[in-house]
Amino acid sequence: MKNLFAFCLALAFSLFGSGCVLGRRTVDLPVPTATMSLPASKGTVAINSIVDARRFENNPDHPSTPSIDGDVNSQSAEQLSTVIGRQRNGFGHAMGDVALPPGETVQTRVKELVAQGFARRGYAITTSASADYTVDVRINSFWAWTPYGPFIASVDCSFIAKHDGHTQTFTVQGSGATGVMPMGTDSDWQLAYTRAFEDFLAKFDQELTKAGF
């Protein structure tokens, strides 16, 4: 009887210890906005392209490597661009996908992050071909995972910025984590990403200063 109770307890934890792990979970990730932004007086910025360059693997060795519930090769780049994490059961086994809401992709989230970063410095985003600055963005990482503890989120992007014939390149990496014992709820995913977004924006501001923005 004691062994049966232990088995049932372990089974229950594996199914519910990390929140809902079966099927796909959809989590909204709002980008933090500053309480005060500078007036858009420094110029205009056009975001030319944002490329999702994340590399997904089947059954990766570490949960920080993007993967899906199924064969990565069966998904299009557009489908993969919506996936931001994997749910895991109480034993750490990968289960269902975690995705952005319909109509959202990692590109749309990063575009809003970049726009927010420039707005905080007094720049306006435009689609005009006569923009003062142009920026191309490569998404190296946009992923969250849990290594038997806090949820960790990473947002890493490389930038190519051009102005008056000059080109500058830089990389910004933001990270965030929850508390030690998260419950695996939507709020845990959101908290890790919110902290990663804030860290990203702070470091983005530092890189813009170095680049002369």
Backbone as a chain_set.jsonl record, in Angstrom:
{"seq": "MKNLFAFCLALAFSLFGSGCVLGRRTVDLPVPTATMSLPASKGTVAINSIVDARRFENNPDHPSTPSIDGDVNSQSAEQLSTVIGRQRNGFGHAMGDVALPPGETVQTRVKELVAQGFARRGYAITTSASADYTVDVRINSFWAWTPYGPFIASVDCSFIAKHDGHTQTFTVQGSGATGVMPMGTDSDWQLAYTRAFEDFLAKFDQELTKAGF", "coords": {"N": [[0.834, -1.206, 0.0], [1.967, 1.196, 0.808], [3.936, 1.568, -1.173], [2.282, 1.816, -3.388], [0.972, 4.192, -2.804], [3.117, 5.966, -2.932], [3.784, 5.737, -5.624], [1.458, 6.756, -6.834], [1.543, 9.344, -5.877], [3.874, 10.302, -7.071], [3.123, 10.114, -9.744], [1.02, 11.928, -9.841], [2.401, 14.282, -9.302], [4.08, 14.382, -11.501], [2.298, 14.943, -13.499], [0.975, 17.253, -12.721], [2.691, 18.87, -11.322], [4.12, 20.888, -12.591], [2.265, 22.692, -13.505], [-0.159, 22.913, -16.184], [0.792, 20.575, -18.483], [0.21, 19.174, -20.707], [-0.545, 19.207, -24.176], [-0.719, 22.313, -26.081], [0.293, 25.374, -24.686], [-0.743, 28.731, -24.49], [0.705, 31.847, -24.134], [0.596, 35.221, -23.343], [2.838, 37.917, -23.92], [3.377, 40.838, -22.905], [5.173, 43.803, -23.784], [7.195, 45.694, -21.646], [6.432, 49.089, -20.933], [7.817, 52.35, -20.745], [7.383, 54.616, -18.01], [7.816, 57.218, -18.588], [8.753, 58.613, -21.642], [11.194, 60.063, -23.815], [10.524, 62.986, -25.817], [9.917, 62.459, -29.303], [12.367, 63.521, -30.76], [14.926, 63.201, -31.632], [15.259, 61.957, -34.046], [14.494, 59.62, -36.736], [13.899, 56.101, -37.014], [14.164, 53.255, -39.01], [13.118, 49.972, -39.026], [14.46, 47.579, -40.771], [14.551, 44.737, -41.147], [13.71, 41.761, -39.34], [14.956, 38.846, -38.3], [14.279, 35.538, -37.46], [16.547, 33.619, -36.122], [16.86, 31.451, -34.508], [17.833, 28.158, -33.506], [16.269, 25.193, -33.674], [16.035, 21.96, -32.144], [15.589, 18.401, -32.228], [14.799, 16.621, -29.369], [16.823, 17.884, -27.571], [19.91, 18.145, -25.626], [19.812, 19.904, -23.514], [17.397, 21.889, -21.777], [17.462, 24.584, -22.485], [17.835, 24.775, -25.147], [15.955, 25.389, -28.029], [13.011, 23.507, -28.8], [10.346, 21.337, -29.947], [7.124, 19.788, -29.35], [7.21, 17.168, -30.966], [8.34, 16.575, -34.354], [10.833, 18.709, -35.353], [11.451, 19.212, -37.996], [9.062, 18.981, -39.293], [7.738, 21.309, -39.118], [7.057, 24.611, -40.289], [9.063, 27.596, -40.836], [7.562, 29.772, -40.102], [5.67, 28.65, -38.364], [7.351, 27.781, -36.276], [8.217, 30.203, -35.358], [6.431, 31.083, -33.51], [6.757, 29.703, -31.17], [7.868, 29.64, -27.826], [8.845, 28.238, -25.689], [9.0, 25.146, -23.715], [6.773, 23.052, -21.988], [7.198, 21.196, -18.931], [7.153, 18.138, -17.104], [6.901, 16.904, -13.672], [9.202, 15.376, -13.507], [10.947, 16.571, -15.15], [10.697, 16.008, -17.807], [10.232, 16.874, -21.208], [7.264, 18.302, -22.452], [4.253, 19.585, -23.682], [4.137, 22.351, -26.078], [4.944, 25.842, -25.566], [3.476, 28.746, -26.601], [3.144, 31.895, -28.362], [0.257, 34.109, -28.488], [-2.292, 33.78, -31.111], [-1.373, 35.285, -34.185], [0.817, 36.554, -33.179], [4.406, 36.626, -33.097], [7.868, 35.762, -32.448], [9.241, 37.674, -33.797], [7.456, 39.871, -33.92], [7.298, 40.515, -31.222], [9.969, 41.204, -30.64], [10.285, 43.35, -32.358], [8.597, 45.209, -31.146], [9.955, 45.497, -28.733], [12.373, 46.637, -29.6], [11.405, 49.01, -30.736], [10.387, 50.191, -28.416], [12.744, 50.551, -26.993], [14.097, 52.466, -28.585], [12.246, 54.541, -28.446], [12.442, 55.285, -25.788], [14.733, 56.704, -25.865], [14.15, 58.865, -27.369], [13.599, 58.579, -30.096], [11.747, 58.057, -33.112], [9.914, 55.427, -34.593], [9.748, 54.526, -37.983], [8.472, 53.764, -41.281], [9.466, 54.88, -43.458], [11.532, 55.392, -46.325], [13.384, 57.318, -46.1], [14.405, 57.444, -43.563], [16.332, 58.469, -40.7], [18.014, 56.621, -39.5], [18.72, 53.153, -40.063], [17.886, 49.815, -39.146], [18.769, 46.432, -38.806], [17.78, 43.297, -37.552], [18.737, 40.345, -35.864], [17.477, 37.507, -34.419], [18.846, 35.698, -31.971], [18.293, 34.265, -29.683], [15.299, 33.507, -28.049], [13.747, 32.41, -25.678], [12.446, 30.347, -23.055], [12.881, 28.385, -20.097], [12.925, 25.722, -17.626], [15.163, 24.582, -15.315], [14.667, 22.461, -13.235], [13.757, 24.24, -11.126], [13.792, 27.727, -10.864], [12.038, 29.541, -13.471], [13.676, 30.437, -16.399], [14.399, 32.99, -18.692], [15.577, 34.005, -21.891], [16.595, 36.549, -24.058], [18.147, 37.326, -26.915], [19.737, 39.326, -29.232], [21.207, 40.323, -32.348], [22.43, 43.285, -33.87], [22.467, 45.413, -36.757], [23.226, 48.552, -37.465], [22.711, 51.478, -39.391], [23.841, 54.663, -40.533], [24.144, 57.613, -42.276], [25.946, 56.427, -44.101], [27.626, 55.029, -42.418], [28.255, 52.027, -40.623], [27.327, 50.118, -37.842], [27.717, 47.427, -35.57], [26.263, 45.418, -33.034], [25.472, 43.432, -30.121], [22.781, 42.426, -28.047], [21.875, 41.027, -25.005], [19.403, 39.879, -22.976], [18.252, 38.673, -19.809], [16.131, 36.848, -17.552], [14.506, 35.695, -14.532], [12.335, 33.646, -12.502], [11.089, 33.134, -9.113], [12.445, 30.667, -6.797], [10.756, 28.394, -6.531], [8.626, 27.998, -8.722], [5.203, 27.623, -9.895], [4.587, 26.864, -12.401], [2.686, 28.226, -13.836], [0.905, 30.464, -16.13], [1.633, 32.975, -15.268], [4.203, 32.584, -14.262], [5.747, 32.097, -16.55], [5.341, 34.555, -17.804], [6.471, 36.329, -15.932], [9.222, 35.629, -15.949], [9.861, 36.303, -18.593], [9.148, 39.034, -18.631], [11.056, 40.128, -16.902], [13.323, 39.478, -18.37], [12.862, 41.034, -20.632], [12.996, 43.637, -19.533], [15.662, 43.668, -18.68], [16.877, 43.356, -21.151], [16.101, 45.766, -22.413], [17.424, 47.648, -20.809], [20.121, 46.999, -21.315], [20.14, 47.343, -24.038], [19.824, 50.086, -24.198], [22.295, 50.87, -23.182], [24.012, 49.941, -25.209], [23.126, 51.476, -27.348], [23.978, 53.964, -26.521], [26.76, 53.632, -26.672], [26.904, 53.335, -29.407], [26.374, 55.828, -30.287], [23.798, 56.858, -30.44]], "CA": [[0.0, 0.0, 0.0], [2.86, 2.345, 0.88], [4.551, 1.749, -2.487], [1.241, 2.284, -4.291], [0.759, 5.606, -2.5], [4.273, 6.709, -3.448], [3.659, 5.764, -7.082], [0.374, 7.682, -7.195], [2.007, 10.693, -5.585], [4.834, 10.668, -8.116], [2.379, 10.296, -10.983], [0.292, 13.202, -9.747], [3.361, 15.377, -9.413], [4.583, 14.445, -12.872], [1.275, 15.505, -14.365], [0.49, 18.566, -12.319], [3.689, 19.611, -10.562], [4.604, 22.047, -13.322], [1.124, 23.288, -14.183], [-0.665, 22.125, -17.306], [1.915, 20.224, -19.352], [-0.289, 18.457, -21.876], [-1.042, 20.095, -25.214], [-0.025, 23.594, -26.26], [-0.102, 26.489, -23.824], [-0.571, 30.041, -25.112], [1.038, 32.851, -23.127], [0.8, 36.563, -23.863], [4.035, 38.529, -23.354], [3.402, 42.279, -23.17], [6.463, 44.469, -23.64], [7.104, 46.78, -20.661], [6.527, 50.441, -21.457], [8.374, 53.291, -19.779], [6.417, 55.571, -17.481], [8.084, 58.457, -19.316], [9.667, 58.505, -22.772], [11.581, 61.373, -24.331], [9.838, 63.374, -27.051], [10.583, 61.912, -30.492], [13.03, 64.686, -31.347], [16.292, 62.882, -32.049], [15.288, 61.443, -35.4], [13.644, 58.484, -37.063], [14.573, 54.814, -37.206], [13.411, 52.251, -39.769], [13.532, 48.591, -38.773], [14.396, 46.955, -42.091], [14.245, 43.307, -41.078], [13.91, 41.021, -38.092], [15.058, 37.448, -38.711], [14.308, 34.533, -36.394], [17.666, 32.731, -36.428], [16.973, 30.417, -33.482], [18.02, 26.8, -34.027], [15.503, 24.172, -32.944], [16.552, 20.596, -32.238], [14.767, 17.312, -31.701], [15.347, 16.011, -28.155], [18.129, 18.473, -27.225], [20.503, 17.716, -24.362], [19.518, 20.869, -22.452], [16.124, 22.561, -22.032], [17.659, 25.929, -23.011], [17.831, 24.672, -26.607], [14.571, 25.329, -28.519], [12.501, 22.25, -29.337], [8.888, 21.296, -29.985], [6.506, 18.499, -29.074], [7.101, 16.566, -32.288], [9.523, 16.674, -35.202], [11.122, 20.083, -35.767], [11.475, 19.286, -39.46], [7.696, 18.978, -39.822], [7.18, 22.645, -38.921], [7.599, 25.686, -41.118], [9.713, 28.664, -40.072], [6.492, 30.612, -39.559], [5.104, 27.957, -37.205], [8.339, 27.782, -35.208], [8.404, 31.569, -34.857], [5.454, 31.357, -32.439], [7.067, 28.869, -30.009], [8.773, 30.361, -26.928], [9.255, 27.385, -24.575], [8.393, 23.822, -23.586], [6.313, 22.66, -20.662], [7.884, 20.003, -18.432], [6.466, 17.528, -15.966], [7.648, 16.909, -12.425], [10.472, 14.689, -13.664], [11.764, 17.341, -16.077], [10.51, 15.554, -19.184], [9.601, 17.864, -22.076], [5.886, 17.968, -22.822], [3.664, 20.44, -24.705], [4.781, 23.613, -26.446], [4.453, 27.128, -25.07], [3.475, 29.596, -27.782], [2.529, 33.212, -28.298], [-1.126, 34.11, -28.987], [-2.433, 33.847, -32.573], [-1.021, 36.562, -34.782], [2.062, 37.041, -32.598], [5.61, 35.828, -33.323], [9.006, 36.356, -31.751], [9.607, 38.877, -34.537], [6.606, 41.001, -33.52], [7.679, 40.904, -29.864], [11.26, 41.884, -30.694], [10.069, 44.659, -33.001], [8.046, 46.106, -30.129], [11.042, 45.765, -27.801], [13.299, 47.587, -30.242], [10.707, 50.287, -30.836], [10.319, 50.755, -27.081], [14.09, 50.989, -26.649], [14.382, 53.722, -29.276], [11.333, 55.563, -27.926], [12.962, 55.746, -24.501], [15.848, 57.621, -26.125], [13.685, 60.014, -28.133], [13.538, 58.303, -31.528], [10.463, 57.576, -33.616], [10.004, 54.356, -35.58], [9.06, 54.868, -39.22], [8.669, 52.842, -42.414], [9.919, 55.721, -44.559], [12.852, 55.086, -46.881], [14.27, 58.441, -45.784], [14.663, 57.447, -42.119], [17.691, 58.878, -40.327], [18.766, 55.41, -39.19], [18.084, 51.873, -40.394], [18.346, 48.749, -38.262], [18.422, 45.046, -39.112], [17.871, 42.549, -36.294], [18.793, 38.883, -35.927], [17.111, 36.926, -33.122], [19.666, 34.523, -31.668], [17.621, 33.519, -28.621], [14.039, 34.003, -27.477], [13.367, 31.098, -25.153], [12.371, 30.207, -21.6], [12.932, 26.984, -19.684], [13.088, 25.539, -16.188], [16.082, 23.489, -14.963], [14.323, 22.013, -11.877], [13.813, 25.393, -10.232], [13.177, 28.921, -11.438], [11.92, 29.681, -14.91], [14.696, 31.345, -16.926], [14.112, 33.455, -20.05], [16.7, 34.655, -22.558], [16.324, 37.248, -25.313], [19.458, 37.717, -27.427], [19.6, 39.814, -30.607], [22.318, 41.035, -32.972], [21.953, 44.455, -34.599], [23.27, 46.141, -37.739], [22.647, 49.893, -37.546], [23.356, 52.291, -40.416], [23.524, 56.094, -40.488], [25.055, 58.435, -43.082], [26.989, 55.607, -44.698], [28.393, 54.317, -41.394], [27.601, 50.815, -40.122], [27.766, 49.635, -36.544], [27.105, 46.162, -35.159], [26.33, 45.129, -31.605], [24.58, 42.365, -29.659], [22.146, 42.691, -26.753], [21.347, 39.804, -24.414], [18.684, 40.094, -21.729], [17.823, 37.438, -19.151], [15.282, 37.032, -16.377], [14.139, 34.442, -13.863], [11.31, 33.705, -11.466], [11.563, 32.652, -7.83], [13.022, 29.317, -6.765], [9.753, 27.338, -6.635], [7.467, 28.413, -9.503], [4.149, 26.622, -10.021], [4.396, 26.513, -13.807], [1.507, 28.915, -14.362], [1.181, 31.488, -17.133], [2.299, 34.087, -14.597], [5.625, 32.278, -14.138], [6.335, 32.35, -17.865], [5.296, 35.992, -18.047], [7.417, 36.997, -15.053], [10.574, 35.403, -16.453], [10.048, 37.088, -19.819], [9.104, 40.457, -18.297], [12.364, 40.481, -16.365], [14.279, 39.414, -19.481], [12.598, 42.212, -21.463], [13.521, 44.819, -18.851], [17.116, 43.558, -18.744], [17.219, 43.599, -22.547], [15.942, 47.191, -22.693], [18.497, 48.356, -20.11], [21.379, 46.762, -22.027], [19.964, 47.953, -25.355], [20.091, 51.511, -23.995], [23.752, 51.014, -23.042], [24.627, 49.742, -26.518], [22.796, 52.635, -28.173], [24.865, 55.033, -26.086], [28.063, 53.343, -27.263], [26.816, 53.502, -30.858], [26.192, 57.231, -30.602], [22.38, 57.234, -30.618]], "C": [[0.871, 1.259, 0.0], [3.5, 2.631, -0.468], [3.542, 2.282, -3.501], [0.981, 3.773, -4.076], [1.893, 6.454, -3.071], [4.199, 6.831, -4.962], [2.609, 6.768, -7.525], [0.797, 9.129, -6.965], [2.971, 11.176, -6.659], [4.132, 10.93, -9.439], [1.65, 11.627, -10.981], [1.231, 14.376, -9.916], [3.875, 15.528, -10.826], [3.588, 15.087, -13.8], [0.943, 16.943, -14.023], [1.526, 19.425, -11.591], [4.227, 20.83, -11.265], [3.465, 22.713, -14.07], [0.642, 22.367, -15.281], [0.464, 21.843, -18.273], [1.47, 19.522, -20.617], [-0.843, 19.447, -22.896], [-0.242, 21.382, -25.275], [-0.587, 24.658, -25.33], [0.199, 27.795, -24.556], [-0.375, 31.08, -24.019], [1.295, 34.192, -23.796], [1.997, 37.195, -23.16], [4.067, 40.024, -23.692], [4.787, 42.859, -22.934], [6.322, 45.613, -22.643], [7.251, 48.148, -21.331], [7.029, 51.373, -20.356], [7.283, 54.232, -19.287], [6.576, 56.931, -18.16], [9.073, 58.175, -20.434], [10.005, 59.909, -23.242], [10.753, 61.711, -25.557], [10.623, 62.866, -28.253], [11.231, 63.042, -31.282], [14.42, 64.396, -31.889], [16.387, 62.36, -33.471], [14.386, 60.247, -35.577], [14.488, 57.242, -37.325], [13.649, 53.879, -37.975], [13.978, 50.874, -39.466], [13.35, 47.819, -40.078], [13.949, 45.5, -42.028], [14.479, 42.777, -39.675], [13.837, 39.538, -38.443], [15.119, 36.541, -37.483], [15.374, 33.506, -36.748], [17.863, 31.661, -35.35], [17.091, 29.043, -34.135], [17.297, 25.803, -33.135], [16.143, 22.809, -33.164], [15.508, 19.612, -31.726], [15.487, 16.701, -30.498], [16.724, 16.573, -27.778], [18.612, 17.999, -25.852], [20.142, 18.645, -23.211], [18.228, 21.624, -22.777], [16.248, 23.992, -22.557], [17.722, 25.95, -24.533], [16.396, 24.542, -27.095], [14.219, 23.96, -29.108], [10.988, 22.333, -29.366], [8.409, 19.902, -29.607], [6.22, 17.833, -30.411], [8.401, 16.743, -33.043], [9.698, 18.115, -35.673], [11.023, 20.233, -37.283], [10.083, 19.294, -40.09], [7.045, 20.357, -39.742], [7.838, 23.661, -39.839], [8.267, 26.725, -40.222], [8.665, 29.559, -39.422], [5.873, 29.967, -38.322], [6.064, 27.982, -36.022], [8.495, 29.164, -34.579], [7.419, 31.933, -33.749], [5.813, 30.65, -31.138], [8.127, 29.545, -29.141], [9.226, 29.521, -25.733], [8.597, 26.03, -24.646], [7.945, 23.619, -22.153], [7.053, 21.381, -20.24], [7.129, 19.452, -17.237], [7.377, 17.51, -14.744], [8.991, 16.206, -12.493], [11.394, 15.416, -14.629], [11.623, 16.927, -17.52], [9.765, 16.614, -19.993], [8.217, 17.394, -22.503], [5.399, 18.932, -23.904], [4.418, 21.732, -24.938], [4.17, 24.783, -25.679], [4.587, 28.103, -26.229], [2.857, 30.955, -27.497], [1.1, 33.131, -28.818], [-1.171, 34.177, -30.51], [-2.121, 35.246, -33.098], [0.275, 37.153, -34.258], [3.204, 36.077, -32.908], [6.745, 36.456, -32.524], [9.458, 37.618, -32.473], [8.762, 40.078, -34.113], [6.951, 41.464, -32.106], [8.995, 41.68, -29.868], [11.113, 43.257, -31.349], [9.529, 45.659, -31.991], [9.095, 46.455, -29.085], [11.984, 46.828, -28.354], [12.668, 48.963, -30.339], [10.64, 50.972, -29.48], [11.695, 51.295, -26.652], [14.449, 52.312, -27.304], [13.495, 54.849, -28.759], [11.84, 56.133, -26.611], [14.13, 56.713, -24.665], [15.433, 58.806, -27.001], [13.679, 59.836, -29.635], [12.151, 57.769, -31.901], [10.708, 56.484, -34.653], [9.174, 54.735, -36.802], [9.295, 53.78, -40.257], [9.181, 53.607, -43.624], [11.322, 55.341, -45.019], [13.861, 56.187, -46.561], [14.555, 58.546, -44.286], [16.111, 57.834, -41.838], [18.594, 57.672, -40.066], [17.996, 54.194, -39.698], [18.71, 50.791, -39.513], [17.865, 47.401, -38.789], [18.7, 44.222, -37.864], [17.87, 41.046, -36.563], [18.499, 38.348, -34.527], [17.914, 35.645, -32.906], [19.001, 33.633, -30.616], [16.36, 34.251, -28.202], [13.369, 32.757, -26.928], [13.331, 31.127, -23.633], [12.329, 28.726, -21.252], [13.062, 26.928, -18.163], [14.001, 24.349, -15.922], [15.85, 23.023, -13.524], [14.423, 23.172, -10.873], [13.147, 26.587, -10.892], [13.026, 28.823, -12.949], [12.939, 30.733, -15.345], [14.319, 31.707, -18.356], [15.324, 34.186, -20.599], [16.223, 35.288, -23.863], [17.645, 37.84, -25.786], [19.314, 38.107, -28.896], [20.872, 40.507, -31.072], [21.75, 42.14, -33.857], [22.977, 44.94, -35.624], [22.576, 47.48, -37.928], [23.433, 50.73, -38.542], [22.875, 53.735, -40.336], [24.588, 56.858, -41.265], [26.232, 57.633, -43.635], [27.85, 54.851, -43.713], [27.576, 53.134, -40.863], [28.192, 50.421, -38.781], [27.017, 48.358, -36.199], [27.261, 45.982, -33.659], [25.297, 44.063, -31.265], [24.051, 42.717, -28.277], [21.55, 41.383, -26.243], [20.711, 40.121, -23.072], [18.241, 38.767, -21.131], [16.991, 37.777, -17.924], [14.896, 35.695, -15.804], [13.056, 34.694, -12.83], [11.932, 33.341, -10.122], [12.0, 31.206, -7.909], [11.994, 28.227, -7.017], [8.514, 27.817, -7.405], [6.46, 27.277, -9.626], [3.903, 26.212, -11.469], [3.165, 27.139, -14.417], [1.913, 29.899, -15.458], [1.964, 32.64, -16.518], [3.797, 33.846, -14.443], [6.345, 32.543, -15.461], [6.412, 33.846, -18.128], [6.32, 36.734, -17.2], [8.851, 36.839, -15.556], [10.84, 36.257, -17.69], [10.015, 38.588, -19.535], [10.451, 40.925, -17.772], [13.445, 40.425, -17.442], [14.111, 40.62, -20.395], [13.199, 43.464, -20.833], [15.056, 44.831, -18.89], [17.601, 43.859, -20.159], [17.171, 45.096, -22.854], [17.045, 48.012, -22.02], [19.822, 48.202, -20.854], [21.327, 47.336, -23.441], [20.285, 49.447, -25.267], [21.603, 51.749, -23.88], [24.45, 50.89, -24.392], [24.326, 50.912, -27.455], [23.676, 53.832, -27.805], [26.241, 54.857, -26.704], [28.076, 53.605, -28.772], [26.538, 54.946, -31.275], [24.767, 57.66, -30.856], [21.968, 58.219, -29.528]], "O": [[0.582, 2.24, -0.685], [3.604, 3.788, -0.875], [3.884, 3.091, -4.363], [0.794, 4.525, -5.033], [1.658, 7.528, -3.625], [4.507, 7.881, -5.525], [2.823, 7.535, -8.464], [0.462, 10.021, -7.744], [2.893, 12.322, -7.103], [4.493, 11.851, -10.171], [1.654, 12.36, -11.97], [0.904, 15.352, -10.591], [4.087, 16.641, -11.308], [3.973, 15.713, -14.787], [0.664, 17.755, -14.905], [1.258, 20.585, -11.279], [4.745, 21.734, -10.609], [3.672, 23.245, -15.161], [0.987, 21.186, -15.312], [1.042, 22.774, -18.833], [2.282, 19.297, -21.515], [-1.524, 20.406, -22.534], [0.781, 21.525, -24.606], [-1.802, 24.815, -25.209], [1.258, 27.948, -25.165], [-1.18, 31.184, -23.094], [2.115, 34.29, -24.71], [2.163, 37.036, -21.951], [4.712, 40.427, -24.66], [5.489, 42.461, -22.004], [5.413, 46.431, -22.781], [8.105, 48.33, -22.199], [6.701, 51.198, -19.182], [6.378, 54.601, -20.036], [5.618, 57.692, -18.294], [10.117, 57.565, -20.202], [9.207, 60.834, -23.089], [10.319, 60.807, -26.271], [11.854, 62.844, -28.229], [10.727, 63.467, -32.321], [15.027, 65.251, -32.535], [17.475, 62.322, -34.046], [13.61, 59.898, -34.687], [15.625, 57.321, -37.79], [12.479, 53.732, -37.623], [15.175, 50.637, -39.628], [12.234, 47.452, -40.445], [13.064, 45.085, -42.777], [15.324, 43.273, -38.931], [12.784, 39.036, -38.835], [15.923, 36.763, -36.578], [15.141, 32.624, -37.575], [18.921, 31.035, -35.289], [16.512, 28.8, -35.194], [17.673, 25.599, -31.98], [16.713, 22.534, -34.219], [14.66, 19.951, -30.901], [16.65, 16.309, -30.599], [17.69, 15.816, -27.676], [17.829, 17.52, -25.031], [20.162, 18.228, -22.053], [17.992, 21.963, -23.937], [15.262, 24.563, -23.024], [17.669, 27.018, -25.143], [15.675, 23.663, -26.623], [15.018, 23.343, -29.813], [10.409, 23.296, -28.863], [9.195, 18.956, -29.552], [5.107, 17.926, -30.928], [9.441, 17.028, -32.449], [8.81, 18.674, -36.318], [10.566, 21.259, -37.786], [9.938, 19.58, -41.279], [5.935, 20.553, -40.236], [9.032, 23.575, -40.128], [8.065, 26.736, -39.007], [8.867, 30.048, -38.31], [5.584, 30.654, -37.342], [5.638, 28.184, -34.885], [8.862, 29.283, -33.41], [7.558, 32.981, -33.117], [5.234, 30.959, -30.097], [9.163, 29.975, -29.648], [9.919, 30.031, -24.853], [7.753, 25.774, -25.505], [8.658, 23.974, -21.215], [7.477, 20.59, -21.083], [6.541, 20.201, -16.457], [8.488, 18.038, -14.779], [9.84, 16.416, -11.626], [12.498, 14.946, -14.904], [12.345, 17.43, -18.381], [8.781, 17.183, -19.52], [8.027, 16.235, -22.868], [6.056, 19.084, -24.934], [5.229, 22.156, -24.115], [3.033, 24.716, -25.21], [5.674, 28.275, -26.78], [2.14, 31.135, -26.513], [0.758, 32.18, -29.521], [-0.195, 34.588, -31.138], [-2.548, 36.251, -32.53], [0.785, 38.129, -34.807], [3.002, 34.864, -32.975], [6.6, 37.554, -31.987], [9.996, 38.532, -31.849], [9.287, 41.181, -33.962], [6.906, 42.659, -31.815], [9.123, 42.693, -29.181], [11.758, 44.217, -30.928], [9.944, 46.817, -31.973], [9.127, 47.585, -28.597], [12.341, 47.785, -27.667], [13.317, 49.97, -30.059], [10.813, 52.187, -29.388], [11.792, 52.353, -26.032], [15.036, 53.185, -26.664], [13.944, 55.989, -28.646], [11.688, 57.325, -26.347], [14.479, 57.445, -23.74], [16.262, 59.651, -27.339], [13.745, 60.815, -30.378], [11.483, 57.117, -31.099], [11.602, 56.603, -35.49], [8.043, 55.205, -36.677], [10.213, 52.97, -40.121], [9.316, 53.034, -44.705], [12.187, 55.01, -44.208], [15.065, 55.995, -46.735], [14.907, 59.619, -43.795], [17.004, 57.561, -42.639], [19.786, 57.699, -40.371], [16.766, 54.209, -39.754], [19.894, 50.843, -39.181], [16.705, 47.248, -39.17], [19.717, 44.412, -37.197], [17.099, 40.547, -37.383], [19.187, 38.693, -33.566], [17.687, 34.637, -33.576], [19.129, 32.41, -30.651], [16.363, 35.469, -28.025], [12.545, 32.127, -27.591], [14.1, 31.852, -23.001], [11.808, 27.912, -22.015], [13.278, 27.945, -17.504], [13.653, 23.219, -16.266], [16.734, 23.169, -12.679], [15.124, 23.055, -9.869], [12.045, 26.464, -11.426], [13.78, 28.119, -13.619], [13.047, 31.792, -14.728], [13.958, 30.834, -19.145], [16.016, 34.898, -19.87], [15.54, 34.652, -24.666], [18.199, 38.737, -25.15], [18.83, 37.319, -29.709], [21.536, 41.193, -30.295], [20.723, 41.959, -34.512], [24.185, 44.887, -35.393], [21.477, 47.548, -38.479], [24.664, 50.705, -38.55], [21.697, 54.009, -40.107], [25.778, 56.769, -40.962], [27.37, 58.103, -43.637], [28.729, 54.096, -44.127], [26.363, 53.235, -40.68], [29.411, 50.395, -38.609], [25.831, 48.222, -36.498], [28.285, 46.355, -33.086], [24.363, 43.823, -32.03], [24.783, 43.242, -27.438], [20.81, 40.71, -26.961], [21.383, 40.574, -22.145], [17.893, 37.84, -21.862], [17.129, 38.85, -17.336], [14.948, 34.675, -16.492], [12.885, 35.814, -12.347], [13.154, 33.25, -10.003], [11.934, 30.589, -8.972], [12.316, 27.223, -7.654], [7.461, 28.023, -6.802], [6.816, 26.108, -9.48], [3.103, 25.316, -11.735], [2.647, 26.638, -15.415], [3.098, 30.139, -15.689], [2.846, 33.214, -17.156], [4.583, 34.793, -14.488], [7.421, 33.14, -15.483], [7.426, 34.347, -18.615], [6.967, 37.663, -17.682], [9.609, 37.809, -15.584], [11.906, 36.859, -17.822], [10.778, 39.341, -20.139], [10.935, 41.992, -18.149], [14.377, 41.229, -17.43], [15.097, 41.173, -20.883], [13.838, 44.262, -21.519], [15.669, 45.877, -19.105], [18.613, 44.535, -20.345], [18.085, 45.635, -23.478], [17.543, 48.973, -22.607], [20.563, 49.173, -21.007], [22.348, 47.763, -23.979], [20.935, 50.003, -26.152], [22.122, 52.724, -24.422], [25.373, 51.649, -24.687], [25.171, 51.296, -28.263], [24.068, 54.614, -28.671], [26.828, 55.817, -27.203], [29.082, 54.027, -29.343], [26.473, 55.254, -32.465], [24.539, 58.725, -31.431], [20.819, 58.659, -29.496]]}, "num_chains": 1, "name": "protein.A"}
